[in-house]
Amino acid sequence: MPSKADAALIRSLEEVLDLERTALVDGDLDRLNQMVPEKEKLIGAINELQVFDSDELIRLQEKVERNQALLNSAAEGIRAVASRMAELRRVRQEFSTYGADGQRNGFTVRSNVKLEKRA
């Protein structure tokens, strides 16, 4: 069983993990970034504890795993958006068709083309 000081340290990390989860769910990446130093400090302090098996540490581990899954999902979503944006940029710069032979033909699209109206 952890001492009162150790239990307070564990509770503090639990609170940070709960706030981290809320920030992940809300998509607040700035708030996540601000939490990193405090989270690292608390994890470092907990790693120094002599308590290796307790319900509190098991609960912490579950919260860390939950948040890691959310972080992985957020990163995957960001990569998907970046990929989609790159594809949209490519589409704006090139017009592609497929010929009768099944080969892809790409044509560069001129940007800033203006039509001139003559009377």
Summary of the structure (lengths in Angstrom):
residues: 119
radius of gyration: 25.8
end to end distance: 90.2
largest distance: 90.2
contacts: 250
relative contact order: 0.10
helix: 68%
strand: 8%
